[in-house]
Amino acid sequence: MKKVHNEWVDNALSCNNNVRESHWTQSIAVGSKDFTEKVITELGHRAKGRTIIGNGDMFQVRENQAEYGNNNYSIDNTFAWDQNSSDNYR
């Protein structure tokens, strides 16, 4: 496995394909549908909030993304930061 992994890395670098691939970096598991379903099953109750996303023959187990921009925050819940003031560091 180590040898194969090194070959993958060398190949990706030689092709200037050294960009971040979110399916590897933001997923809990990546693989076939059967594999990702097995991961969900083995997680048991810890799988709550995680879903399988399919894309062709590759599937991912991911956490549901939190929603941003809801109305729980308002201008009254902010603090103005003066970056030029030395008072911020006391």
N, C-alpha and C positions, 0 to 999 in steps of 0.2 A: 504494500500500500504506500509506503514512504517513497519508493522509487517512482510509482505511477503519479503520485502527487507532485513530486519534483518535476516530472516531465510536463504535467499540466501547467505548472507555474512557468517553467522555461518557455513553453509554447506560447502562453498568453503574453509574456513579456517580449518575445521575439516578434510577435504580430502587432505590437503596440496596442494591445488589448488590456491595458492595465487600469481599467476604470472599475469603480465600485459597482457591484451587481447586487441590487437590493434584495433579490430573492435569496441570496446566501446570507446577507448580513442582517436582515430584518425578520427572518423566519425562524421558527422553532425547529422545523424539520422540512426538508426538501426531498422529493423523490416521486415514486409512482403513487397512484391512487391507493393501492393496497397498503403500501408502506405508511403513508400519511394517516390512513384510517387506523392502522395498528398503533401508531403513536398516540392518536386521540384516545383510543381504547385503553392503552396502558397508562395514560395520564389520569384516567378516571375522573374523580371530582375536580382535579386540578385543570381539566380541559375546559372548564367553564370560561366563557369569554374568548375562546379560541375557535377558529373556523378553518376549514380546508378551502383553499382557493386553487382552482384548476386553470391551467393554461396549456392546451395541447396534451402532451404526454408527461408534463411536469406539474406536480402539485406541491403546495406549500401549506404548512400549518402556521397560521399567524394569529396574533392577538388582535382583537378588535381595537380600532383606533379611537381614542378619546375625541369627542367633539370639542372644537374650539369655536370661539365667537358666539357662545350663547349669551344670554342676557343676565347671567349671574354676576357679571362684573360691571362696574359703573365707574364714572369719573370720580365719584366720591371715595373710591377704593384705590386711590393712586397716591404716589408720593413723588413730588417734583425733585429731581436730583440735579443739583448744580455742580457740574463737573469741574468748574473752575474754582470752587470754594474750598479752602483748606479746612473749613468746619466739618466737611464730610469725613475727615480722617481722624477726628478726635474721639 
